[in-house]
Amino acid sequence: MAVQDEHEPDGPGSGHEGLLSAFASQTLSLFLAETEEQAHAALEAISRRLAEQISGRVAICELGLSPNGQALMLWQSTEGGLSVDEDNLFANWFRRASRIGGELTNASRGSWDGLLSADTLSGETGLRMAVMLQSGLATAEIVAQAYGIADAAAAAMVRIRKKKASNLERRRFDAIYESTRAWLELGADIVWEASAEGVLRCRRIMNRRGDAGRVVDGMDLKSLQVGEGGRSLFDYLEQEGSVRHLRARLPRDASVNLPANETVYVSAMRRPAPASDEAPYVGTFTLICEQGPSSHTRETAAMMVQVRGARLREEQQRREAEAMLQGLRLLLGQDSSRDKMTKLVSLILECIGGSDARVAQRGLDGQPRLLVPEQRILGADADAALDLIAENAPGGLASIYDASADEGQSIARTFGLDGGHVAVLSLPLRGDTAYLICTTQRNEGFAAADIDFADRFTLLLRQALFLREEQSQMAQTAKMAALGQMSASIAHELRQPLNTISLAVQNLE
């Protein structure tokens, strides 16, 4: 849908009423938009009209949320003349505007004021629309109009995004359904094996084809004809070694027990060197109906999706349990506390797909220092980076940063990390908090399940840090005890000659 940019002619219909008429037309186009491109075109026209109305610069922006709740600029208009950078100024404005319900808020040290659409319109999408106006030009009427534009745009974009997500989910299920149907059509309804004499036994019956299983169970491979030459399946396997989706003709007395509109296809192979307990012939039967797939295909597809998800969850839980067990072994080993920390950090990176990591902490003197790796030296901006991390990680929660944004670039550069995404996990200790800072090279960044697992795994890393503190305290205590013993010995050695001198003086007196 093309959005018309209707310039109002001079005359009685021009001016304020003409602008309102143009806004009404463009807002209607926004509500009628079916795609993101159509909605964005309508918003470009609206931002241009609004800029004309205030005789200044305007930007309309579509905002999303990152996993740690920071605002992301998904789109912004260009025809209103105002360009808003996705920097710390923008991030601070979004936090302040969100706290006060999206009301018009000035970007500190900025040249624009911004307002947000109502958060109730976002639903579970987290999407919000913002209208930015050049500072000092917004009247009460303009602000009210901007609120209406933001809410209308948010409602339209949420509707379009939800429809797009629904279409993607439907296409995903349709793809699974089609692949499942193809697998059922070209794969197997009966899985079987046969002895050296060619006697067939059913090993698994799928798609509720028990009727076919009863027909073929106990059948002789020599009685099954395949291909055009009329050879038996037994001879074909002996000569060719395998069969791939060939039509099979059952004996007449057996075929009458199957539906007349079904054709049997066979895939099989002869094992080259079967073990003593293995059948030398294995294969499958597929029964394809001329009227299309079985009525149970969709049910089977849904079941396969559930089984696949359950297997993925089971595999993930198994990997996490193995990693936890390996971490406990490292923690209880004989290595030094620093070696334990280094190995635990490497294990975390391996489990969450990370590429590099640092463990940083403020020392007793308040200066930042690295615990892992020890040989790296922090620059002068490490203090500001730790302050930024502490500010964005309230309550010990994990934080995710995009390395292309200002905050992510600052953290990655300060700690010498290379990666597209940065994750920070808190390690609360008895004193100050330490932080595990890691990066990943994956385009999709860290998965939420990976961060949850890393957050649980950091319990072991905290124990390694506690051990390090206790070992340091024990070493300090041992040093003080040795110093006390040495002081007592020196005092004793000094006291002996002094006593002798004192006695001699007394005798002289």
N, C-alpha and C positions, 0 to 999 in steps of 0.2 A: 504494500500500500504506500503510495507516494504521498508525502505531506506537502501540501501547497503552502508556499510563503506568500500570503496575500497582503500586499502593501495597500494600505488604505489610501484612497484618492483624497485630494484636498476638497473641502466642501463641508456641508452640514453634517455628513456622516463621519467625518474624520475626528481626530483628537481622542479624548478619554473613552468615549463610547465606541469608537472604532477599535481602539486597543483591546477593550473588554470583549468585543465581538470576535476579534482575532484570537484572543486567549481561549474563548469558549470553543471556537472551531478547532484549535490545536489540541485542547484538552480532550475533545471528543475523538480526535484522531488517535490520541494516546490510549484511550479506553478501547478503541476498535483495533489497536495493533495486535497482530498475531505472532510477531517475531521480535527478537531483540533489536534487529536493524530498524524495523518500523517504529518501535518505541523510541529508540535513540534519535531517529530523524525528527520525530515529534518534539522531543526534548530540546534538540538543537534549535528548532524554530521558536519554542517557548523562551529559551534563554536569550535569543536574539531580540525578541519582542520586549522581554523584561529589561534588557539593557537599554533599549530605546526609551522605555518608559521612565527609567531613573536617570537617564543621561549619564550612565557610568558603566562599569564592567560587572559581569555576572557569570557565574559558573554553576551548573547543575551536575552533581556527582552521584554515582552509584557506589555504595560502600558495602563491603563484606567484613567478616571477622576471621582472623587467623585462629589456630587452635588455642593460643594463649590469650585470646580476647582483644588483640590489637586490631585497629581498623586497617583495612586494605582498600586501596582505590581500584575499583573494578572498571570504572569508566567515568569520564567527565566530558562535558560539552566544550566545544572550541569556539563557537560562533558568538558567545557572549563576551568575549574579549578578556576574561579573567582565567589565569592558569594557576592551579593550586598544586604545589609539590607535595609528594608523600614523604614528608620529613618529620623531624621532632616537633616542629611548630604545629603541623597538622595533627600529629598524634596527641599532643597536649590539648589541642582544641577539642578533639573528639572525646577525650576523657571528661573534660569539664562540661561539654554540652550534654553528654550522656547522663552525667550525674544530676543535672537540673532538668531532665525531661525533654531535651532537644530544643530548648528555647534559644533565641538568637543570642549568640555568644561571640565576643571579639577574640580573634586570634592574637594573643599577646605578641607585641612587636611586629604584628602583621598589618596588612593594608586591607583586610577584608573581615566581614562578620559572617557567621554561618549559623544555620539552623538545621535541625534534623526532622525527618518524618516520625510519626508516632511509632514507638517500638511495638505497639500491639498489632501493627500491620505486618510486621516481619514474620510472625509465626515461628516455626522451627527453622526457617532459612537463615535468620540473622542478618538479612539484607535490609539496608536503610538507604534512603535518598537524602541528600543534603543540597541546600541552596545557599551559595556564597554570594554576598553582595559587597560591592566596594564600600569601605568604611565611610560613615558619615552621610550616606545618601538614602538610607532606608527610613521611610515614613511609616506610620502605623498602618496605613492602607497597603503599602507595598509589602510590609511584613506579613500581614494577614493573607495577602495574595500568595506570598511565597510559601506559607504553611500549606495552603490549599494545593499548590503545585507539587510540593514535596510528598504530601499524603497521596495525591492522585498518582504520581509517578511510582511511589512505593507499591501501591495496590496493583498497578499494571505490571510492574516488573516481577513482583512476587507471583502473580498469576502466570506470567509467561515462563518464569523459571520453573515453577511447579509443573506446568504442562510439559516443558522440555524434559524435566527429570522423569515424569511419568512415561513419556514416549521412549526415553532411553531405557527405562526399566522394562517396558513392554517389549522393546526390540531385543533386550538381553534375554528375556524369558523366551521370546519367539526363537532366538538363535539356539538356545539350549534345547527347546522343544524340537526344532528342526533337526539338530544334530542327533538328539536322542531318537527321533523317528527314523532317521537314516541308519543309526546304529541298530535299531530294532529290525529295520527292514533288511539291512545288509549284514547284520551281525549274527545274532543267535536267539532262537527260542528254546533250543535244546542243546545242551553241552553233553557230549558222550565220549566214551572210550571203547575200544574193542580189543579183544584178546588176539593172540597170534593166529587163532583159527578163524577170526573174523566175526565172532559173536559180540554184538553191540550191547552196551549197558549205559543207561542214562545216568549222568553224574549230577546234572542240575537242570531244573525246569524253570523257565522264566516266562513272564507275561501271561501267567495263568494258562499255560498250554499243557495241562496235564493230560488232555485227550490225545495230543500228539505224542507225549511221552509214553503213554500206555501202548500206542501203536508200534513205535520203533523199538521199545525196550525188548531185548532178546532177539532182534532181527539179525540175519546173516548179511555181512557186507557184500557177499557174492550175489545176493538177490537184488541189490540196488543197482540200477543202471544209471550211468551219468554220461553226459556228452552226446554227440551225434552218432558215434560209432556203435553204441549199444554195449560198451564195455561195462563190466561190473565195477563198483567202487573199489572192491578188494584188488582187482587186477590193475586198475588205474593207479592206485597208491603204490603198488609193487613196482610199476613201470616208471611212473612220473615222480613219485615221492610225495606229492601234495596236490590238492585240489582247491581252487579258489572260486567260490560262488558259482558253482555249476548246477544246472537244474538236475534234480534227481527224480527218477521214476520208481515209485514203490511197487511192490507186488500187488496184483489186482485185489487179492483178498484183504490186504492191509489198507490200500488207498480208499476203499469204500467207507472206512470208519472216520475219514476226515472230510471237512466241508468241500463240496465240489468246486468252489470258486477259489481255492487256495492252491498255490504252487510251492513245491518243496525245493529249496536250494541248499546245497551242502558245501561246506568248507572243511577240509581235513588235511592231515599230514601223517606221514610215517616217521616215527622217531628213529634217528639213525643208530643210536646205541642206547636203548632204554635200560634202566636199572632193573634189577630182578623183580622189584615190586611194582614196576610201572607197566601199563599197557602199551603195546607197540603202536597202536593207532589211536589218535584223538581227533575230534572234530566237532562241528556244530551243524544243526539244522535250522533253517530259517523258513517260516511259512509266510508267504506274501499273498495277501488277498487282492484280487483284481479290483475291488472297490476301494482300495486304499488301506491305510494302516489300521491296526486294531483299535477298538474303542477305548482300550486301557492305556493308549500311548501317553496321553496327557497326564494321567495319574502316575505312570512310571516316570515321566520326566520330572514331575514335582518331587517324587520320592528320591530321584537321583540328585536333585539339587540339595535336598535336606541331607542326604548321606555325604555329599561332597563337603558341605559346610561342617558337618559333624567331624569328618575326618581331618579337615584343616584345623579345627579347634583342638582335636585330640593331639595332632602332631605338634601344635604350638605348645600345648601344656606339657607334652613329653620333653620338648626341647628346653622349656623353662625349668622343669624339674631336674634335668641333667645338668643344666648350667648352675642351678642352685647347689646341687650336690658337689659339683666340681669346685665351686666357690668355697664351700665349707671345708673341703679338703685343703685348699690353698690356705685358708685362714688358720687351720690347725697344723699346718706344716712347720718345718724347722727354719724356713727362710726368715730373713729380717723383715721388720714391719714395712720398710720401704719397698722391698721386693714383693711382698704380699700385695701392697697397694698397686704396684705397677702391673702385676699379673691379673689382679681383679679388674682393673680398668681395661686391660686388653680383652678380658673375657666379656665384659659388658659391651664393648665395641663390636665384638664378633657376633653377639646375640642380637643386637639391634641394628646391624648394618651400618655402623659408624665407621668413619675413616681416620679420625684423630681425636685426641682428648687431652685435657689438662685438669689437674686438681689444684685449685688456688685457695688461699686463705690469708687473712691478715695475721701477722705475728703479734707477739706481746707488745712490741713497740708501735703497733698500729700500721706498719708498713706491709703492703701486699707481698706475698711470696708464693712460689710454686712448690707444692709437695710432690707432684708427678708431672713431668720429669724434673729431677732436682737440678740438672745441669743448665737449664734454661734461665736466662736473666730477663726479668720484667722491665719494661720501659717506664717512662715517667707518667704515661697515661693509664697505668694499671689501676691507680687509685680511683680515678673517675669511672673506669669500666666496672670495678667491683661495686661502686655506689649505684651505678645504673642497674646492675644485676640484682642487688638487694632491693632496690625500689620496685622492680618489676616481678619480684618473686615473694609476695606476701604470704605468710603462713607456711613457708617451705614448699610452695607449689612449683611444679616444673614449668619452665618458660621455653617457648619456641621463637626463634628469630630467623627472618629471611636474611641471608648474607648479602643480598643485593640492596637491602634497606640500610639506613644510616646506623641504627642501633646494632644490627647484625654485623655490619662492616666494622664498626668500632670494636666490638668484642672479638671478632675473628682476627683482626689486625693486631690488637693488643697482645693476645695470647699466642700468636703465630699459628693459627689454625687455617686450614684450607678446606672449603666445602661450600655447598650451596645453601645449607640450612644448619642452624646452630641450636642446640638444646642445652639448657642449664638446669641441673638438679641440685637441690640444697642438701647439705650434709651437716645437720645441726650437731654440735659438739657441746662439751661442758662450758666452753667459753664462747668465742665467736663462731660464726657459721663458715664452713668450707663449702666450695662449690665444685661439682663435676661439670666441666664444660666440654661438650663433644660436638663434632660436625659429621655430616654425611655427604657423599657425592651423588646420592640418588636424586633424580629429578623430582620425584614425588615427596622427598623429604622423609622425616621420621613418621612412622605410623603411630596412631594413638595406642595400639596394643604394645608396641615396642617401648614407648615412653612409660606406660604403666608398669611393664616388667622391669625396666631400668630403675624406676622409682622404688620397687620392692627390693631389687638386687642391691641398691645402695645401702641397705641395712648391713650387709657384709662389709662394704667399704667403710662404713662408719665404725664397725668393730675393729677393723684394721687401724683406723686412725686413733681409736681409744687405746689400742695396744701400744701404738707408737708413743702416745702421751704418757702412758704408764711406764714404758721402758725409759723414757726421758726422765721422768720423775725418780724412778729407781736409781738410774745412773747418777742423778744429781744428789740423791740421798747418800749413795755410796761414797761419792766424792766428799761430801760434808763429813761423813763418819771418818773417812781416812784423814781428812784435815784435822779433825778433833784429836784423833790418836797421835798424829805427828806433833800437834801443839803440846799435848800432855808429855810426850817423850822429850821434847825440847825443854819444857819447863823443868822436868825432872833432872835433865843433864845440867841445867843452869843452877838448880837449887843445891846440888851436891857441893860444888866448889864454894858457893856462897856460905854454906853452913860451916865449912872448914875455916874460911876466912874469919867468920863471926866468932868462932871458938878461939882462934889465935889472938884476935883483938881483945877478947875477954881476958885471956891469960896474961897478955901484956899489961893490961890495966891493973 
